[in-house]
Amino acid sequence: MCNTKPIIKRPNGKTKNGRGFSPNELAKAGITCTQANQLGISVDFRRKSEHESNIEILKTQIAAAKTEA
């Protein structure tokens, strides 16, 4: 599985690659933190925000993992 990183929005309006997806984003995508670790998706427990673009990235990764299995 490809280790893609989430997109984090900085206060100055710029974006950067984050350490991992927030638990809230994982919940919105329909998986738990344990399942994310098994799929090779990094989780950053310090993050509390939810970004729709990251949720869409997670959904595509989950769909790709299901087709591989």
PyMOL commands that set and color helices and strands:
alter all, ss='L'
color gray80, all
select helices_A, chain A and resi 23-29+33-39+52-68
alter helices_A, ss='H'
color red, helices_A
select strands_A, chain A and resi 7-9+15-17
alter strands_A, ss='S'
color yellow, strands_A
deselect
rebuild
show_as cartoon
